[in-house]
Amino acid sequence: MEALIPVINKLQDVFNTVGADIIQLPQIVVVGTQSSGKSSVLESLVGRDILPRGTGIVTRRPLILQLVHIDADDRRKTNEENESKKNGRLYRGIDGEEWGKFLHTKNKIYTDFEEIRHEIEAETERISGNNKGISDEPIHLKIFSPHVVNLTLVDLPGITKVPVGDQPKDIEIQIRELILKYISNPNSIILAVTAANTDMATSEALKVAREVDPDGRRTLAVVTKLDLMDAGTDAMDVLMGRVIPVKLGIIGVVNRSQLDINQKKTVADSIRDEYGFLQKKYPSLANRNGTKYLARTLNRLLMHHIRDCLPELKTRINVLAAQYQSLLNSYGEPVDDKSATLLQLITKFAAEYCNTIEGTAKYIETAELCGGARICYIFHETFGRTLESVDPLGGLTTIDVLTAIRNATGPRPALFVPEVSFELLVKRQVKRLEEPSLRCVELVHEEMQRIIQHCSNYSTQELLRFPKLHDAIVEVVTSLLRKRLPVTNEMVHNLVAIELAYINTKHPDFADACGLMNNNIEEQRRNRMRDLPPAVPRDKAAAGGPQNSATGDQAEGGMGTWRGMLRKGEEGALLQPPHPASPQKGHAVNLLDVPVPVSRKLSAREQRDCEVIERLIKSYFLIVRKNIQDSVPKAVMHFLVNHVKDCLQSELVGQLYKTALLNDLLTESEDMAQRRNEAADMLQALQKASQVIAEIRETHLW
């Protein structure tokens, strides 16, 4: 069990080499207010003066302190801990039985602990400056000594309320966020330090610990400065847990005073005096308090905590190893054969582009339609519904139809509806199908442009390594699509023009519609004749009644007189604009000045003629719309989609596979090599961590 802590230290070293803190390792985090005695507690555990001293905020960066217990007669370092190269020669010997190492100074060995303290001060000022500001970048220090127990501790800046000197105004918030960052780690043990000469109920350390550990399962309280309590008082109730109960316990210690530090009183002497004070003041609790008992308790808690955290830690390491392996694979290996690599990337992109259209791509989009599926949606949903929403008679009024009929008859009244009027009107309506057809081409073109980005993001991540090659491929495909767009538009335009070129009134579907329509009209005529009174002659009824231009108008004052025509218009008008000033009697009248009714009641024959034309237009329009709805997608597939699929590979090879372009196209992005190295280092660290945990199983430590 004791060997678990060195295992965690080894894991810490592994991840320190890559500067990553993606794994939250078990550690003891020391929390307390300024001048609560945190630094003294840590120095007591180390047995040496290693931490900076002074007034106000002294600890301004997290200090991750690893204590490594070694045998008293060990004066050499192992391959991992005790060997380094110095001036090209293997450096084995170490002067002194205790030494320290900083992560930022690499393999430099410190045997003078005064030098360690100065290095902490210098490194703090290097990052945090000399204005009492703080930084969350930690300092890593490892102490090897036969006088320590295996522990990993984190010393944090003391909690403060009011900024002093040049400190930032939000110094309280900064320190609080930094503390929460470390104690929020579920694998950490919180060491809440409170001075005995303060009210335990107002302890800031316990308060902040309870925010992240409300059950107190990983919080241990330490009461410092037991010798500085007011005369006549003691900490018996506090140490017994009667004031504030703490699940992991409350341990009291006695710190060195500032006078002791100034007089160079050693930590060993301080621990000896502490033992005497506890025996005298708290004899019944002496064996459960003090620095030595605190060290053993922390060692025991950390070991059990590590044992509980290892299963989850192992799972986390394996998951991260798989993720970084995948990331490293996406970055690819350094290019050796540029010619083969270029051809491979071009071929792969062309294949993925075509597969995305066909729906056989490796990476299937789940958030939205993409590639061939979206093209299908455009054809049968977007384009199909747009065509179906086009009203066959949209924009065409009854007056427009009547006017076209009259214009097609010329100066002579027509006995039958002229076919010219039908062709004129139906072409006008068919022409309206051209705009949605061209819009369909545009939508498909846009989707094929989007497929380029899809392939770059999901299918061929290797292209991200070579931004110039990626841009060149995008330019070639975009150019190919751009060249095919006018060709496809011209074909779609021709499809509509073909329908306009010849109105096939002999079309089988159109002939059936005409026959059915004639039967309906004949049936309506017979119904009207049955409804006529007996006094009305059948020949007049069959000829259209009083609207017959050959007989009806004669009874109204003569067909050839303009007054008769005007009188007829007045009788049938629904809305008549006001007349201009009436001409004086006997003056000549200009017929062009006679107002024409804006709208009027149509005669029976006019209604019948308009209905015939409208039904014919609708019938023929539906036939043409069906043809367009079928032929436009086929044209787009042939002239745009399939052509690009068939020519993409050869177009890319012809434009890009050139010796003169190899070096330029296969130039990696500036940060790609760095990211590949970082991913490789992290993967190696995770693999080492996995091996370390595997060793625990083999030695039955877990």
N, C-alpha and C positions, 0 to 999 in steps of 0.2 A: 504493500500500500504506500509506503514511504517513497517508492520510486515513481509514483505518479506525478509528483510536482516537477522533478527534472524532465519528465516527458513533456509536460506543458511548456517548460522553459525551452526545450528543444523545438517545439512547435512555434513558440514565439520567435526564436532565432530564424526559423525557416521563413516565416512571413516578413520578418524585418529585412531580410535580404532583398525582397522585392518592394519594400516600402508600402505594403498593403495592410489594410485593417478590415478586410472583407470577412474574416473569421473572428467572432467574438470569443476569445479564450477566457477561461476562468482566471480571475485575479481579484485582489483585495484593493478596494478603492477607499482612500482615506479622505473623509469629509469633516470639515469643522470651520468655525469662524476664525478670523485673524487673531493671532496670539492665544489660541486655545490650547496650544501645545502639540500641534500635529507634527511639526518637524522634530521636536524632542522625542516623541513616541517613535518615529521612524529611526532616528539616530540610536535610540536605545535598542531597537531590534537589530540594527547593523552592528552596534558596539563601537562606532567610530563617528567623529565629527565630519560629515560629508556635505551638509546642506548649508546654503547661504544664510547668514544671520543679518538682522537689522530691524528697523522700525517700519511700521506700515506693511504694505504688501511686498513680500519677499519672493514667494513662489509665484512666478508669473507664467510658467509653462508647465503642462503636465509632466511629471517625472515618473517614468515606468522603471521601477527598481526591482531587479531580479536578484534574489539572494541565493547563492549556490553553496551548499555545504560540501566541504572537501575534507579529506583525512588530514590530520595534523602533520604527518610525515610526507605528504604529497607536495613536491616542489616542481613538478612538471605538468605541462598541459597535455591533454589528450589530442588526438588528431583534429578534433573539432574545436576544442576549447583552449588547448595549451600550446599549439604550435603556430608559429607565424614566421614569415621570412623577413629578415632585417638585414639590409645592405647585402642582399644576395646570399646570405648564409642562414641556415636553420637556427632559429633562436629558441632554445629549450629552457634555459635557466631563468628563474625569477627570484630577484632579491626580496626576501620577506615571505611570510607565510600567508599574507592577505594581499589581494590586488583587485583592481577594477578595470573595466573596459567600457568605452562608449561606442555606440553604434556609428556615430558620425565621424569618429576618428579611426574607424576601421580596426586595424590590428595593434594599435598602440596600447601598451600596458602601463597602468598607473599603479605604482606601489606607494606613492606619497598621497595620503588622503587629503592633505591640504591642497595639493594640486588638483585633485578631483573636485573639490569645492570651488576653486577658482575657474575650472573648466565649465562647471554648471553655470556660474555667474556670467562668463563670457558668452557661452552659447545662448543663454537667455537674452542677453542684450543684443546679440547678433540678429535674432528673429523679432523679439518684442520691442527692441529699442530701449532707451534709458529714461523714458517718460512714465514709468510705472504702468504701462499698458500691458495687456495679456495676449497670449496666442494659444491656439488649440493644437499647435504642432508639438508633439511630445519629444522629450529627451529620453533616450534609452540608455540606462546604466546597469551594468551587471557587476555584482560584487562576489568574489570568491573568498571564502574564509572558513576555517574550521570552527569558528565561534558563532555561526549563524545557522538557523534552520532554513530549509528550502521554502521560500516564499516568493510570490510575485505581487508587489505593491504598487499602487499608483498614488502619488502625492499631487494634490490639486491646489490651486489658489484658494486662500481662505475666504469665506463668505464675508462680504462687507456691505454696508448700507450707504455710506456717504463717500463720494469721491474726494480725494485729497490731492493737493499739488497739481500736477499735470495729468492726472488720471481722467479718462473720458467720463462724460456725465452719465453715460449708461453703463458704468463699470459693474454695477450690481447685477444688471441684466446679463451682461457678458459672462460674468463668473457663474451665475446661476445656470445659464444654458450650457456652459462647459461642464459643470458638475452633473447636470442631468444627462448629458451625452454619455458619460462614463457609467453612472449608476443605473441607467436604464438598461444596460446590458444584463439580460437575465442570468448570464453566467458569472456575474460578479458578486462578491461579498462586500457589503458596505460597512466600513469601520467608522462609526459616528463618534467624533471626539468632542467632548464637552468639558469645560473647566469646572472643578468642584466648587469654586467660589462664585458660581453663577447659578441662577434658578434652573433646575433640570427641566421644569415644565415649559420653559421658554427656549429650549435648545433648538437652534436653527438647524443643526446637523440632523437631529432626529426628525424634525419637521420635514425637511427636504427628502429624507430617506423614506418616510412614510408615503410620500407622493408616488413613488415607483414601487415600493414594497409595503403595501398596506397591511399585509399579514405578518410582516416582520420575519419571514422565513430566512432571509439572508442579511439581516442587520445585527451587528454586534456593537454594543456601546462601550466606550472607553471614557472613564472619568479621570481627568488629569489634575495636577496641582492639589493633591489631597492635603499637603502640608501648609497650604496657604488659606485654609478656611478660617473664618472668624473664631476667636477664642470662645470656648464654651459650646461650639457646634462640632458636629462630625457628619460624615457621609454614610453612616450606617444604613439608614433607611433607603438611600439612593442605591447603595451597593447591593442591598437585599432585594431590590426591585419593588419596593413598596410605593415609591413615588411614580415612577414610569416603568412598567414591566417591559422587558425586552426578551424575546424568545430565545435568542442565542446567548443571552447573558450580558452582564455589566461587569467590567473589570476596571479596578482603580489602579493608578500608577502615580509615581512621584517623579516630577521632572527636575532637571537641573535649573537652577535660577540663573539669571543673567550674570550675577556675581560669580557663580560657579564657573560659568563659561569663560568669563573674563580672566578668572584665576586658573584657567586651563585644567579644571577638574575633569578627570577622565570619565568615560561612560561606565567603565567597570567599577570605579569608586562610587559613582552615583547609584548604580544598581545595588551595591553592597549597603549603602546608606538607606536606600529605599526599603530593603529587606528589614533593616533594624527599625525603621519608622513603622512599618506595618505590624511587626511583632509587638511593638509598644502600644500603638494606637488602636489597631484592629487585630488583636491576637486570634480571635475566632475566625477571621476571614483572611488571615495572612497567606495561607496556602492556596487561596483561590484568587489572589490579586498579585499585582506586580508585573514587571516587564517580562521576566522569564516565563511566568504562567501565561501571559498574553501571547508570547511567541509560540509556545506549545499549542495553545488553543487555536491560534490562527493557522498553524501548520495542520492540525487535525481537521479543522473546518474546511480548509482548502482541499485537503486530500479527499474528503467525503464529497465535497462539492464537485471536484473533478470527476470522481467516479460516476456521479449522477449525470454529469453533462456529456460524458464521452460518447454514448450512443448517438445522441443528436448531433454531436460534433462530427462524428464519422460520416453520418448521412449528408451533412452539409458539405463536407470536404469532397465527397464523391460526386455530388450534384454539381458543385463548382468545377471540378476537374472535367466532367463531361461538357459543361458549357464552354470552358476555355479551349478544350480540344476542338470543338465545333468552330469556335471563333478563329482559332489558329488555322484550321483547314480552309476557312473562307478567305484568309489572307494569302494562302498559297505559298509555294516554295519559291525561293529566288530563281530567276529565269536563267537557264543555261543555254538552251537552243531557242533563240528568239524566233527564228523562221517557223519552227514547228509550233511554238507557243502561239504565235499570231494566227496561223492557219487554224489551230485548234479552237481558239477563242471565237474567230469569225464563224467557223462551222457550227460551234455550239450555240452562238447567238441566233444564227439563221434557223437552226433546228428548233430552238425554243420559241422563236417567233411564230414559226409555222405550227408548232404543237399548241401554242396558245389559241391560235385560230381554230384548230381542229378539236380543241378540248381535251388534248392528251398531254398537257403540260404537267411537269412534276409537281409544281407548286400551284395548287388550286385556290383561287380567291374565294373567300367565304363571306366577305362583307358586302360585295356588290358583284353584279354581272360584269364579265370581262371577256375580251377577245371574241371568239366565234359566237358565244352565247349572247353577247350584247348585239352583235351584228344580226343574229336571228331575231332578237327582240325588236331591233329597229325595223327590220323587214315586215314582220307579221303583227307587231303591236303598234309601234309608233307610226310607221308609214301606212299600214293597213287601216288603222283607226282614223288617221287624218283623211285618207281618201273617202272612207265611209261617212265622214262628217261633212263632206262637200255636197251641198244640196244641188241636185241636178238642175233645178230651176232657180238657183241662187242668183240674185242680181238681175233677174228677168221678170219684168212686170207684164201684166196683161196688155197694157197699152203698148209696151215694146213689141209684143207678139203681133198685135193688131197692126201696128205701124209697119212692121216688116212685111206682113201679108199685103198691105196696100201698096207699099213701095215696089213689091215684086210684081204687081199686076199692071203697073204703068197707067196709061190714061183710060184704059178700058175696064169696066167692072168685070170681076172674075166670076165664072160659073163654078169653078172648083178652087180648092186651096192650092196655091202654086208651090211646087217642090223647092223652088229657089229659096223661099222664105224659111223652109225647114232646114236646108243645108246651112244657110247663113246663121241661123240661131244655134243650131247644134254645134257648129264649129266654135262659136263663141264660148259655149259651155265647156266643150272638150279642152279648149285652150287653158282653162283654169286648172287642169290636172298637171300642167307642166311645173309649176312652182313647187308643190309638195314633192314631186318626183326628184327635182334637183336638190331639194333639201334633204332627201333621203341619201343621195350621193354624198352630200357634205357631212352628214352624221356618220356614215360608214368611214369616210376618210378621217374624221376626227378620232374615231375609235381605233383605227389602225395606227394612228399616231400615238395614242395612249398605250398601245401594246408595247411600244419601244421602251417606255419608262417601266412598265410592268416587268419586262424581261430583265431590265437592268437592276431593279430592286430585289426581285425574288429569285429569278431563274439563274442568272449568270453574275453572281456577286464578284467573280474574279475581275470583271470589268472595272469595279471600283478601285482596283489596284492601279489601273492604267487610265487616268482621266482623259488623256489625249486620245487614246484608242476609243474610249467610250464616246467622246464628242465626235470623232470621225465616223463611227458607225451610225450615230444618230443623224449626222448630216447626210450620209449616203442614203439611208432609208427614207429620210424626209424628202430628199431630192427625188427619189424614185416615186414616192407617193405623189409628190407635186407634179411630176411629169404625167402621171396617169390620170390625174383629176380632170384636166380639160378634155382628154379623150373620152372618159366615161360620161362627162357632162354632155358632150356632143352626141354620144350615142343615145342618151336618155332624151335629149332634145329631138333627135331624129325619130324616136319611138312615138312621141306625141305628134311630130310633123307627119309621120306615116298615117296616123289615124285621121289627121286633118286633110290629107291629100285626096282621100277617096272615101266618101260616105257610102258604105255598102248597104243599101236598102234591101238587098237580096240576102242579107245575113239570115241564116235559119232562125235564130232567136228573135230577130227583129220582125221577120215575116209572121211568125206565130203571134207576136204581140199585136201586130197590125190587124191580123184576122180576128183576134179576140176583141180588139177595140172596135172594129167595124160592126161586129155582132152586137156589142153594147149600144153603139149609136143607133143601129137599126131598131133595136128593142125600145130604146127611148122614143124614137120617132113614132113607132106604132102605139106606144102608150099615150103620147100626146094626141094622136088622131082619135083614139077611143074616147078621150076626155073632152073633145070638142062638141059643142051643141049642134043639133041637127041642122040649124039654119046656115052654118058655115060650110061653103063648098069644099069638098075634099081636095080639089085641085089647088085651091089657094092655100089650104093647110099644108099640103105636101110641098108647095113652093116656098114656104117660109112665112105665110100669112102676110100681114100688111107690110112687112119689111121687104117684100119682093120689089126689086128696083124697077121691074118692067111694068107693073100695074098699080102698085100701092100708091106711088107718089103722084100719079095722074089725078087721083081723087082728091089730092090735097092742094090743088091749085097749079099743077103742072110741074113736071120734073125739070124742065129746062129753065125755069125762072129762079133767080138767086133768092127771091123772097120766100119761095116754097122751101128751098133748102134751109134757109135760116129759121123758118117757122118750124120745120121738123126738128132742128137742133134744139130750139127752145123748149119744145114739148118733152124731149127726152133727157134734157140736162139735169143732173143732180146738183151741180155747182157751177154757177155762171159768174164770171168776173163782171164788175160793173162796166156798162157801155161807156165809151167816150162820148163826148158831146154829140147829140143827134144832129145829123145834117139837116139843113133847112129844106123845106119842100121845094122840089124842082131842081135842086142841085145834084150834080153827078156824085155817085158813090164809088169809092175805091174798094174793090172786093178784098184786097190784101189787108185792109184796115178792119175787116169784120172780125171781132173776137172769136177765138176758137175755144170751146169748152175745155177746161183743165181736166175734168173727168165727167163722164156721162154714163148713162145707162146703156149697156150694149144691147143690140138687137139679138134675137134668138139665133140668127145665122152667125153673127159675129162671135157670140158665145160659143157656138158649136165649132167654128173654125179655130178659135183660140184653144179650146179644149183638145181638139185633134192635134194641133201642133205641139202643145205642152206634153201630151201623152207620148207622142212620137219622140220628142226630145228626151224625155225621161227614160223611155225604153232604150233608145240608142245610146244615151249617156251611160247607162248601167252596163251595157255591153262593152263599151270602150273602157270604162273604169275597171272592169274585170280584167280586160286585156292588159291595161297598164299596171295593175296591181300584181300581175303575174310576170310581165316582161321586164319591168324595171329591176327587181331583185336579181333576175337572171343576168341582165346586162351589167349590173354592178359587180356581181360575182365574177363574170368572165373578164371584163375589161379592167377591173381594179383589184379585187381580192386575189383571185387565182393567178393573175398575171404577176402580182407582187410576190406571192408565194413561190412561183416557178422561177422567177428571175432574181430573187433576193440573194441567194448564195453566190451566183456568178457575178452579180453586181458588186457585192462586197469584196470578193476576191479580186476582181478586175480593178477596183478603185484603190484598195488598201494593201493588197499583198504584193508589195514592191520592196526591193532591197533597200532603196534609198529612204524608205519610211520606217524601217524596222526599229532603229534606235530611238527615233522620236516617239513613235506610237507606243512602244513598250517601256516608256519612262514612268516609273512608279511615282505616286503622289509623295509629297515631301514627308508626310508623317506615317506612311504605310510601313516602311522598314522599322520605324520606332515602335509602332503598335504591334508588329509581328514579334519583335524582340521582347516587348513587355508581356505579350500573351504567352510566349514560350517560357519566359522566366516564371510567370505565375503558374503555368501548368506544371513546370518542374517542381516548384515549391509545393503545390498541392499533392503531387505524386509522392514527394518526400514525406509530407505530413501523413498521407495514407499509409506509407510504409511504417512510420513511427507508431501509428495506432495499431497496425497489424502486429508489431513487435509486442505490444501490450498484451494482446490475446495469447501470443505464443508463450509469454512468460507468466501467464495466469495472473497478471496484475489487475485485470478487469473481470 
